[in-house]
């Protein structure tokens, strides 16, 4: 019976972690969130702030983030049309996760490079 409980406890952690990773996984989503969060609101500004990202991939990832209600696409009714992106308040819930990943990554780099 104890073994069954551990299995359920494990699943109760794995499922929400998997859900989180399904939203923010990949090479580009967190860099895009970080870029928009620091003030890059135009497509080209976001692209230039993330080395190696292609326009096609950026467009796809922005749409995905918009579907997950993390980013909003704003189309200004002017000529020429101006499109900007901003983080939704809900995206602020990722801030502690991003900083935890940053801290872990810095620490891990030290651990791996120490000999």
N, CA, C and O atoms as CSV, one atom per row, in Angstrom:
chain,resi,resn,atom,element,x,y,z
A,1,UNK,N,N,0.817,-1.193,0.000
A,1,UNK,CA,C,0.000,0.000,0.000
A,1,UNK,C,C,0.866,1.265,0.000
A,1,UNK,O,O,0.539,2.240,-0.676
A,2,UNK,N,N,1.960,1.250,0.749
A,2,UNK,CA,C,2.850,2.412,0.781
A,2,UNK,C,C,3.427,2.682,-0.604
A,2,UNK,O,O,3.629,3.833,-0.992
A,3,UNK,N,N,3.689,1.611,-1.341
A,3,UNK,CA,C,4.226,1.762,-2.679
A,3,UNK,C,C,3.213,2.462,-3.599
A,3,UNK,O,O,3.598,3.292,-4.423
A,4,UNK,N,N,1.945,2.138,-3.464
A,4,UNK,CA,C,0.881,2.758,-4.268
A,4,UNK,C,C,0.786,4.251,-3.945
A,4,UNK,O,O,0.614,5.068,-4.850
A,5,UNK,N,N,0.898,4.615,-2.659
A,5,UNK,CA,C,0.835,6.017,-2.253
A,5,UNK,C,C,2.003,6.805,-2.857
A,5,UNK,O,O,1.811,7.924,-3.333
A,6,UNK,N,N,3.208,6.230,-2.840
A,6,UNK,CA,C,4.360,6.911,-3.423
A,6,UNK,C,C,4.139,7.135,-4.919
A,6,UNK,O,O,4.511,8.177,-5.459
A,7,UNK,N,N,3.538,6.161,-5.576
A,7,UNK,CA,C,3.243,6.282,-7.003
A,7,UNK,C,C,2.285,7.453,-7.242
A,7,UNK,O,O,2.509,8.256,-8.148
A,8,UNK,N,N,1.239,7.557,-6.451
A,8,UNK,CA,C,0.276,8.661,-6.588
A,8,UNK,C,C,0.923,10.000,-6.272
A,8,UNK,O,O,0.676,10.990,-6.960
A,9,UNK,N,N,1.763,10.033,-5.217
A,9,UNK,CA,C,2.464,11.269,-4.868
A,9,UNK,C,C,3.374,11.711,-6.010
A,9,UNK,O,O,3.469,12.898,-6.320
A,10,UNK,N,N,4.033,10.748,-6.624
A,10,UNK,CA,C,4.920,11.044,-7.745
A,10,UNK,C,C,4.119,11.624,-8.910
A,10,UNK,O,O,4.519,12.630,-9.497
A,11,UNK,N,N,3.011,11.007,-9.241
A,11,UNK,CA,C,2.183,11.484,-10.349
A,11,UNK,C,C,1.606,12.869,-10.067
A,11,UNK,O,O,1.452,13.683,-10.978
A,12,UNK,N,N,1.288,13.131,-8.801
A,12,UNK,CA,C,0.723,14.442,-8.473
A,12,UNK,C,C,1.753,15.555,-8.667
A,12,UNK,O,O,1.382,16.723,-8.777
A,13,UNK,N,N,3.018,15.213,-8.709
A,13,UNK,CA,C,4.073,16.186,-9.010
A,13,UNK,C,C,4.394,16.192,-10.497
A,13,UNK,O,O,4.568,17.253,-11.096
A,14,UNK,N,N,4.471,15.023,-11.082
A,14,UNK,CA,C,4.859,14.921,-12.488
A,14,UNK,C,C,3.862,15.602,-13.413
A,14,UNK,O,O,4.266,16.312,-14.334
A,15,UNK,N,N,2.584,15.404,-13.191
A,15,UNK,CA,C,1.574,15.955,-14.102
A,15,UNK,C,C,1.631,17.480,-14.208
A,15,UNK,O,O,1.671,18.002,-15.322
A,16,UNK,N,N,1.636,18.211,-13.094
A,16,UNK,CA,C,1.714,19.670,-13.230
A,16,UNK,C,C,3.060,20.144,-13.791
A,16,UNK,O,O,3.111,21.149,-14.500
A,17,UNK,N,N,4.146,19.434,-13.482
A,17,UNK,CA,C,5.445,19.799,-14.042
A,17,UNK,C,C,5.412,19.602,-15.554
A,17,UNK,O,O,5.914,20.438,-16.305
A,18,UNK,N,N,4.826,18.506,-15.992
A,18,UNK,CA,C,4.701,18.235,-17.437
A,18,UNK,C,C,3.849,19.320,-18.111
A,18,UNK,O,O,4.179,19.783,-19.203
A,19,UNK,N,N,2.755,19.721,-17.454
A,19,UNK,CA,C,1.909,20.795,-17.994
A,19,UNK,C,C,2.709,22.090,-18.151
A,19,UNK,O,O,2.590,22.785,-19.160
A,20,UNK,N,N,3.517,22.402,-17.151
A,20,UNK,CA,C,4.348,23.605,-17.205
A,20,UNK,C,C,5.332,23.521,-18.359
A,20,UNK,O,O,5.471,24.466,-19.136
A,21,UNK,N,N,6.011,22.394,-18.468
A,21,UNK,CA,C,6.996,22.236,-19.532
A,21,UNK,C,C,6.355,22.262,-20.912
A,21,UNK,O,O,6.971,22.720,-21.875
A,22,UNK,N,N,5.129,21.775,-21.012
A,22,UNK,CA,C,4.426,21.834,-22.303
A,22,UNK,C,C,4.214,23.276,-22.753
A,22,UNK,O,O,4.157,23.545,-23.952
A,23,UNK,N,N,4.096,24.197,-21.813
A,23,UNK,CA,C,3.870,25.607,-22.155
A,23,UNK,C,C,5.190,26.337,-22.411
A,23,UNK,O,O,5.280,27.106,-23.368
A,24,UNK,N,N,6.208,26.120,-21.589
A,24,UNK,CA,C,7.434,26.926,-21.677
A,24,UNK,C,C,8.627,26.169,-22.249
A,24,UNK,O,O,9.744,26.686,-22.249
A,25,UNK,N,N,8.401,24.943,-22.738
A,25,UNK,CA,C,9.539,24.157,-23.215
A,25,UNK,C,C,10.097,24.710,-24.512
A,25,UNK,O,O,9.523,25.606,-25.130
A,26,UNK,N,N,11.199,24.169,-24.895
A,26,UNK,CA,C,11.826,24.562,-26.144
A,26,UNK,C,C,12.903,25.604,-25.928
A,26,UNK,O,O,13.127,26.104,-24.826
A,27,UNK,N,N,13.537,25.895,-27.005
A,27,UNK,CA,C,14.698,26.784,-26.982
A,27,UNK,C,C,14.326,28.259,-26.903
A,27,UNK,O,O,15.134,29.070,-26.453
A,28,UNK,N,N,13.115,28.623,-27.332
A,28,UNK,CA,C,12.828,30.030,-27.577
A,28,UNK,C,C,11.791,30.677,-26.671
A,28,UNK,O,O,11.806,31.899,-26.525
A,29,UNK,N,N,10.902,29.924,-26.062
A,29,UNK,CA,C,9.780,30.555,-25.345
A,29,UNK,C,C,10.240,31.424,-24.167
A,29,UNK,O,O,9.814,32.572,-24.045
A,30,UNK,N,N,11.087,30.895,-23.320
A,30,UNK,CA,C,11.546,31.712,-22.188
A,30,UNK,C,C,12.372,32.915,-22.638
A,30,UNK,O,O,12.187,34.004,-22.094
A,31,UNK,N,N,13.280,32.765,-23.613
A,31,UNK,CA,C,13.964,33.977,-24.098
A,31,UNK,C,C,13.007,35.032,-24.649
A,31,UNK,O,O,13.241,36.227,-24.467
A,32,UNK,N,N,11.933,34.609,-25.321
A,32,UNK,CA,C,10.956,35.569,-25.832
A,32,UNK,C,C,10.256,36.270,-24.673
A,32,UNK,O,O,10.099,37.491,-24.688
A,33,UNK,N,N,9.839,35.507,-23.675
A,33,UNK,CA,C,9.173,36.092,-22.504
A,33,UNK,C,C,10.106,37.083,-21.812
A,33,UNK,O,O,9.681,38.168,-21.414
A,34,UNK,N,N,11.361,36.713,-21.672
A,34,UNK,CA,C,12.341,37.600,-21.030
A,34,UNK,C,C,12.527,38.864,-21.876
A,34,UNK,O,O,12.550,39.973,-21.341
A,35,UNK,N,N,12.658,38.697,-23.185
A,35,UNK,CA,C,12.863,39.841,-24.076
A,35,UNK,C,C,11.699,40.829,-24.013
A,35,UNK,O,O,11.906,42.034,-23.873
A,36,UNK,N,N,10.490,40.315,-24.115
A,36,UNK,CA,C,9.316,41.192,-24.038
A,36,UNK,C,C,9.230,41.816,-22.644
A,36,UNK,O,O,8.857,42.981,-22.506
A,37,UNK,N,N,9.571,41.051,-21.626
A,37,UNK,CA,C,9.512,41.540,-20.251
A,37,UNK,C,C,10.459,42.693,-19.963
A,37,UNK,O,O,10.178,43.534,-19.110
A,38,UNK,N,N,11.591,42.735,-20.679
A,38,UNK,CA,C,12.537,43.839,-20.453
A,38,UNK,C,C,12.275,45.029,-21.369
A,38,UNK,O,O,13.017,46.011,-21.344
A,39,UNK,N,N,11.207,44.941,-22.186
A,39,UNK,CA,C,10.814,46.115,-22.948
A,39,UNK,C,C,10.875,46.007,-24.458
A,39,UNK,O,O,10.501,46.955,-25.148
A,40,UNK,N,N,11.326,44.905,-24.989
A,40,UNK,CA,C,11.320,44.738,-26.441
A,40,UNK,C,C,9.902,44.397,-26.871
A,40,UNK,O,O,9.426,43.285,-26.645
A,41,UNK,N,N,9.229,45.365,-27.496
A,41,UNK,CA,C,7.815,45.147,-27.807
A,41,UNK,C,C,7.524,45.013,-29.296
A,41,UNK,O,O,6.418,44.621,-29.667
A,42,UNK,N,N,8.475,45.323,-30.146
A,42,UNK,CA,C,8.289,45.171,-31.594
A,42,UNK,C,C,8.926,43.863,-32.043
A,42,UNK,O,O,9.902,43.400,-31.453
A,43,UNK,N,N,8.363,43.273,-33.093
A,43,UNK,CA,C,8.830,41.987,-33.605
A,43,UNK,C,C,10.339,42.014,-33.871
A,43,UNK,O,O,11.065,41.118,-33.440
A,44,UNK,N,N,10.804,43.048,-34.584
A,44,UNK,CA,C,12.229,43.105,-34.921
A,44,UNK,C,C,13.109,43.292,-33.681
A,44,UNK,O,O,14.218,42.761,-33.618
A,45,UNK,N,N,12.614,44.046,-32.703
A,45,UNK,CA,C,13.382,44.222,-31.463
A,45,UNK,C,C,13.529,42.891,-30.724
A,45,UNK,O,O,14.599,42.564,-30.211
A,46,UNK,N,N,12.440,42.138,-30.681
A,46,UNK,CA,C,12.485,40.825,-30.026
A,46,UNK,C,C,13.459,39.926,-30.773
A,46,UNK,O,O,14.304,39.274,-30.160
A,47,UNK,N,N,13.341,39.892,-32.098
A,47,UNK,CA,C,14.209,39.039,-32.903
A,47,UNK,C,C,15.682,39.412,-32.714
A,47,UNK,O,O,16.528,38.531,-32.560
A,48,UNK,N,N,15.988,40.696,-32.725
A,48,UNK,CA,C,17.376,41.136,-32.577
A,48,UNK,C,C,17.935,40.855,-31.188
A,48,UNK,O,O,19.148,40.722,-31.027
A,49,UNK,N,N,17.073,40.762,-30.191
A,49,UNK,CA,C,17.544,40.524,-28.828
A,49,UNK,C,C,17.805,39.045,-28.539
A,49,UNK,O,O,18.373,38.706,-27.501
A,50,UNK,N,N,17.393,38.167,-29.450
A,50,UNK,CA,C,17.549,36.719,-29.238
A,50,UNK,C,C,18.394,36.158,-30.383
A,50,UNK,O,O,17.870,35.888,-31.463
A,51,UNK,N,N,19.691,35.981,-30.156
A,51,UNK,CA,C,20.560,35.486,-31.224
A,51,UNK,C,C,20.108,34.121,-31.754
A,51,UNK,O,O,19.838,33.194,-30.991
A,52,UNK,N,N,20.035,34.029,-33.086
A,52,UNK,CA,C,19.758,32.746,-33.717
A,52,UNK,C,C,18.303,32.448,-34.023
A,52,UNK,O,O,18.016,31.487,-34.738
A,53,UNK,N,N,17.387,33.234,-33.510
A,53,UNK,CA,C,15.969,32.947,-33.771
A,53,UNK,C,C,15.595,33.490,-35.157
A,53,UNK,O,O,15.974,34.601,-35.527
A,54,UNK,N,N,14.851,32.689,-35.902
A,54,UNK,CA,C,14.417,33.113,-37.236
A,54,UNK,C,C,13.054,33.792,-37.136
A,54,UNK,O,O,12.318,33.560,-36.177
A,55,UNK,N,N,12.713,34.622,-38.110
A,55,UNK,CA,C,11.394,35.266,-38.085
A,55,UNK,C,C,10.244,34.251,-38.061
A,55,UNK,O,O,9.247,34.458,-37.369
A,56,UNK,N,N,10.384,33.172,-38.806
A,56,UNK,CA,C,9.336,32.151,-38.855
A,56,UNK,C,C,9.128,31.512,-37.485
A,56,UNK,O,O,7.993,31.339,-37.043
A,57,UNK,N,N,10.211,31.166,-36.825
A,57,UNK,CA,C,10.115,30.554,-35.500
A,57,UNK,C,C,9.575,31.558,-34.489
A,57,UNK,O,O,8.736,31.206,-33.660
A,58,UNK,N,N,10.039,32.794,-34.544
A,58,UNK,CA,C,9.557,33.819,-33.623
A,58,UNK,C,C,8.055,34.011,-33.774
A,58,UNK,O,O,7.337,34.088,-32.777
A,59,UNK,N,N,7.572,34.088,-35.006
A,59,UNK,CA,C,6.137,34.262,-35.240
A,59,UNK,C,C,5.346,33.098,-34.654
A,59,UNK,O,O,4.314,33.307,-34.017
A,60,UNK,N,N,5.823,31.882,-34.863
A,60,UNK,CA,C,5.135,30.695,-34.334
A,60,UNK,C,C,5.114,30.706,-32.812
A,60,UNK,O,O,4.079,30.450,-32.196
A,61,UNK,N,N,6.259,31.003,-32.210
A,61,UNK,CA,C,6.355,30.984,-30.746
A,61,UNK,C,C,5.508,32.100,-30.124
A,61,UNK,O,O,4.891,31.895,-29.079
A,62,UNK,N,N,5.473,33.273,-30.753
A,62,UNK,CA,C,4.625,34.354,-30.248
A,62,UNK,C,C,3.152,33.939,-30.274
A,62,UNK,O,O,2.405,34.231,-29.340
A,63,UNK,N,N,2.741,33.263,-31.336
A,63,UNK,CA,C,1.356,32.769,-31.411
A,63,UNK,C,C,1.078,31.757,-30.308
A,63,UNK,O,O,0.023,31.797,-29.674
A,64,UNK,N,N,2.028,30.848,-30.078
A,64,UNK,CA,C,1.854,29.861,-28.998
A,64,UNK,C,C,1.722,30.548,-27.640
A,64,UNK,O,O,0.853,30.200,-26.840
A,65,UNK,N,N,2.592,31.525,-27.389
A,65,UNK,CA,C,2.548,32.235,-26.112
A,65,UNK,C,C,1.259,33.038,-25.972
A,65,UNK,O,O,0.736,33.201,-24.870
A,66,UNK,N,N,0.761,33.530,-27.080
A,66,UNK,CA,C,-0.514,34.250,-27.061
A,66,UNK,C,C,-1.669,33.295,-26.736
A,66,UNK,O,O,-2.573,33.647,-25.979
A,67,UNK,N,N,-1.638,32.102,-27.303
A,67,UNK,CA,C,-2.672,31.103,-27.009
A,67,UNK,C,C,-2.681,30.710,-25.543
A,67,UNK,O,O,-3.734,30.419,-24.976
A,68,UNK,N,N,-1.498,30.702,-24.929
A,68,UNK,CA,C,-1.391,30.346,-23.508
A,68,UNK,C,C,-1.587,31.547,-22.591
A,68,UNK,O,O,-1.372,31.459,-21.382
A,69,UNK,N,N,-1.998,32.677,-23.180
A,69,UNK,CA,C,-2.335,33.892,-22.432
A,69,UNK,C,C,-1.157,34.472,-21.648
A,69,UNK,O,O,-1.318,35.013,-20.555
A,70,UNK,N,N,0.034,34.341,-22.243
A,70,UNK,CA,C,1.227,34.907,-21.629
A,70,UNK,C,C,1.648,36.211,-22.312
A,70,UNK,O,O,2.268,37.074,-21.691
A,71,UNK,N,N,1.306,36.342,-23.592
A,71,UNK,CA,C,1.655,37.527,-24.378
A,71,UNK,C,C,0.415,38.006,-25.127
A,71,UNK,O,O,-0.418,37.204,-25.551
A,72,UNK,N,N,0.305,39.315,-25.282
A,72,UNK,CA,C,-0.773,39.898,-26.071
A,72,UNK,C,C,-0.171,40.608,-27.276
A,72,UNK,O,O,0.826,41.321,-27.167
A,73,UNK,N,N,-0.795,40.397,-28.415
A,73,UNK,CA,C,-0.424,41.087,-29.655
A,73,UNK,C,C,-1.360,42.280,-29.799
A,73,UNK,O,O,-2.582,42.133,-29.781
A,74,UNK,N,N,-0.772,43.460,-29.941
A,74,UNK,CA,C,-1.559,44.693,-30.030
A,74,UNK,C,C,-1.348,45.297,-31.410
A,74,UNK,O,O,-0.219,45.584,-31.810
A,75,UNK,N,N,-2.452,45.489,-32.136
A,75,UNK,CA,C,-2.399,46.093,-33.461
A,75,UNK,C,C,-2.956,47.508,-33.346
A,75,UNK,O,O,-4.137,47.701,-33.055
A,76,UNK,N,N,-2.095,48.490,-33.579
A,76,UNK,CA,C,-2.508,49.890,-33.498
A,76,UNK,C,C,-3.197,50.283,-34.795
A,76,UNK,O,O,-2.722,49.966,-35.885
A,77,UNK,N,N,-4.306,50.967,-34.666
A,77,UNK,CA,C,-5.100,51.381,-35.821
A,77,UNK,C,C,-4.537,52.692,-36.358
A,77,UNK,O,O,-5.096,53.766,-36.133
A,78,UNK,N,N,-3.434,52.584,-37.062
A,78,UNK,CA,C,-2.787,53.759,-37.641
A,78,UNK,C,C,-2.101,53.336,-38.933
A,78,UNK,O,O,-2.059,52.151,-39.265
A,79,UNK,N,N,-1.575,54.294,-39.645
A,79,UNK,CA,C,-0.857,53.966,-40.860
A,79,UNK,C,C,0.562,54.478,-40.741
A,79,UNK,O,O,0.744,55.656,-40.437
A,80,UNK,N,N,1.570,53.666,-40.962
A,80,UNK,CA,C,1.461,52.231,-41.193
A,80,UNK,C,C,1.042,51.505,-39.912
A,80,UNK,O,O,1.217,52.014,-38.805
A,81,UNK,N,N,0.495,50.324,-40.087
A,81,UNK,CA,C,0.040,49.531,-38.953
A,81,UNK,C,C,1.227,49.237,-38.042
A,81,UNK,O,O,2.304,48.856,-38.502
A,82,UNK,N,N,1.010,49.420,-36.755
A,82,UNK,CA,C,2.066,49.164,-35.774
A,82,UNK,C,C,1.614,48.004,-34.891
A,82,UNK,O,O,0.560,48.061,-34.257
A,83,UNK,N,N,2.432,46.951,-34.862
A,83,UNK,CA,C,2.126,45.782,-34.036
A,83,UNK,C,C,3.147,45.709,-32.917
A,83,UNK,O,O,4.354,45.750,-33.153
A,84,UNK,N,N,2.648,45.603,-31.701
A,84,UNK,CA,C,3.526,45.457,-30.541
A,84,UNK,C,C,3.065,44.253,-29.727
A,84,UNK,O,O,1.959,43.741,-29.902
A,85,UNK,N,N,3.941,43.826,-28.841
A,85,UNK,CA,C,3.660,42.691,-27.967
A,85,UNK,C,C,3.912,43.124,-26.535
A,85,UNK,O,O,4.830,43.893,-26.252
A,86,UNK,N,N,3.078,42.615,-25.638
A,86,UNK,CA,C,3.301,42.892,-24.219
A,86,UNK,C,C,2.984,41.634,-23.422
A,86,UNK,O,O,2.203,40.783,-23.848
A,87,UNK,N,N,3.605,41.543,-22.268
A,87,UNK,CA,C,3.329,40.415,-21.383
A,87,UNK,C,C,1.993,40.627,-20.703
A,87,UNK,O,O,1.654,41.739,-20.298
A,88,UNK,N,N,1.254,39.571,-20.585
A,88,UNK,CA,C,0.032,39.600,-19.788
A,88,UNK,C,C,0.430,39.552,-18.311
A,88,UNK,O,O,1.493,39.019,-17.989
A,89,UNK,N,N,-0.381,40.085,-17.415
A,89,UNK,CA,C,-0.069,39.994,-15.984
A,89,UNK,C,C,0.171,38.544,-15.533
A,89,UNK,O,O,0.969,38.288,-14.631
A,90,UNK,N,N,-0.531,37.608,-16.173
A,90,UNK,CA,C,-0.355,36.194,-15.847
A,90,UNK,C,C,1.089,35.732,-16.064
A,90,UNK,O,O,1.558,34.826,-15.375
A,91,UNK,N,N,1.795,36.350,-17.019
A,91,UNK,CA,C,3.188,35.985,-17.293
A,91,UNK,C,C,4.091,36.302,-16.101
A,91,UNK,O,O,5.153,35.700,-15.944
A,92,UNK,N,N,3.668,37.244,-15.265
A,92,UNK,CA,C,4.459,37.571,-14.067
A,92,UNK,C,C,4.605,36.374,-13.137
A,92,UNK,O,O,5.539,36.327,-12.337
A,93,UNK,N,N,3.702,35.411,-13.227
A,93,UNK,CA,C,3.815,34.216,-12.381
A,93,UNK,C,C,5.028,33.375,-12.767
A,93,UNK,O,O,5.452,32.509,-12.003
A,94,UNK,N,N,5.587,33.628,-13.951
A,94,UNK,CA,C,6.794,32.909,-14.376
A,94,UNK,C,C,8.077,33.545,-13.839
A,94,UNK,O,O,9.135,32.916,-13.878
A,95,UNK,N,N,8.002,34.765,-13.344
A,95,UNK,CA,C,9.205,35.467,-12.889
A,95,UNK,C,C,10.004,34.669,-11.860
A,95,UNK,O,O,11.215,34.529,-12.030
A,96,UNK,N,N,9.382,34.135,-10.793
A,96,UNK,CA,C,10.192,33.367,-9.847
A,96,UNK,C,C,10.784,32.100,-10.468
A,96,UNK,O,O,11.864,31.661,-10.075
A,97,UNK,N,N,10.089,31.525,-11.420
A,97,UNK,CA,C,10.598,30.328,-12.097
A,97,UNK,C,C,11.818,30.697,-12.941
A,97,UNK,O,O,12.820,29.981,-12.939
A,98,UNK,N,N,11.728,31.809,-13.657
A,98,UNK,CA,C,12.841,32.252,-14.493
A,98,UNK,C,C,14.065,32.544,-13.636
A,98,UNK,O,O,15.175,32.147,-13.988
A,99,UNK,N,N,13.874,33.236,-12.511
A,99,UNK,CA,C,15.012,33.535,-11.635
A,99,UNK,C,C,15.568,32.277,-10.976
A,99,UNK,O,O,16.777,32.170,-10.772
A,100,UNK,N,N,14.710,31.335,-10.644
A,100,UNK,CA,C,15.190,30.059,-10.081
A,100,UNK,C,C,16.014,29.308,-11.129
A,100,UNK,O,O,17.053,28.736,-10.800
A,101,UNK,N,N,15.564,29.305,-12.381
A,101,UNK,CA,C,16.326,28.656,-13.448
A,101,UNK,C,C,17.656,29.367,-13.680
A,101,UNK,O,O,18.676,28.719,-13.918
A,102,UNK,N,N,17.648,30.695,-13.613
A,102,UNK,CA,C,18.882,31.474,-13.779
A,102,UNK,C,C,19.877,31.124,-12.676
A,102,UNK,O,O,21.046,30.851,-12.947
A,103,UNK,N,N,19.403,31.136,-11.431
A,103,UNK,CA,C,20.280,30.817,-10.298
A,103,UNK,C,C,20.821,29.395,-10.407
A,103,UNK,O,O,22.007,29.155,-10.178
A,104,UNK,N,N,19.949,28.462,-10.755
A,104,UNK,CA,C,20.368,27.067,-10.883
A,104,UNK,C,C,21.415,26.933,-11.993
A,104,UNK,O,O,22.419,26.241,-11.827
A,105,UNK,N,N,21.172,27.596,-13.116
A,105,UNK,CA,C,22.102,27.531,-14.243
A,105,UNK,C,C,23.466,28.105,-13.900
A,105,UNK,O,O,24.493,27.537,-14.271
A,106,UNK,N,N,23.481,29.236,-13.189
A,106,UNK,CA,C,24.763,29.820,-12.778
A,106,UNK,C,C,25.496,28.884,-11.827
A,106,UNK,O,O,26.702,28.677,-11.960
A,107,UNK,N,N,24.769,28.319,-10.868
A,107,UNK,CA,C,25.383,27.390,-9.921
A,107,UNK,C,C,25.870,26.130,-10.637
A,107,UNK,O,O,26.970,25.647,-10.369
A,108,UNK,N,N,25.063,25.607,-11.531
A,108,UNK,CA,C,25.438,24.398,-12.254
A,108,UNK,C,C,26.699,24.621,-13.089
A,108,UNK,O,O,27.563,23.748,-13.163
A,109,UNK,N,N,26.795,25.784,-13.710
A,109,UNK,CA,C,27.989,26.095,-14.504
A,109,UNK,C,C,29.231,26.062,-13.622
A,109,UNK,O,O,30.273,25.556,-14.037
A,110,UNK,N,N,29.126,26.601,-12.403
A,110,UNK,CA,C,30.257,26.578,-11.463
A,110,UNK,C,C,30.603,25.146,-11.076
A,110,UNK,O,O,31.776,24.774,-11.063
A,111,UNK,N,N,29.588,24.339,-10.759
A,111,UNK,CA,C,29.806,22.954,-10.349
A,111,UNK,C,C,30.489,22.159,-11.470
A,111,UNK,O,O,31.412,21.384,-11.224
A,112,UNK,N,N,30.024,22.365,-12.678
A,112,UNK,CA,C,30.544,21.599,-13.816
A,112,UNK,C,C,31.960,22.044,-14.189
A,112,UNK,O,O,32.780,21.221,-14.595
A,113,UNK,N,N,32.249,23.337,-14.055
A,113,UNK,CA,C,33.560,23.834,-14.469
A,113,UNK,C,C,34.621,23.704,-13.387
A,113,UNK,O,O,35.808,23.855,-13.675
A,114,UNK,N,N,34.219,23.426,-12.135
A,114,UNK,CA,C,35.206,23.212,-11.063
A,114,UNK,C,C,35.870,21.864,-11.265
A,114,UNK,O,O,35.219,20.886,-11.632
A,115,UNK,N,N,37.150,21.824,-11.026
A,115,UNK,CA,C,37.863,20.542,-11.168
A,115,UNK,C,C,38.759,20.335,-10.019
A,115,UNK,O,O,39.447,19.317,-9.948
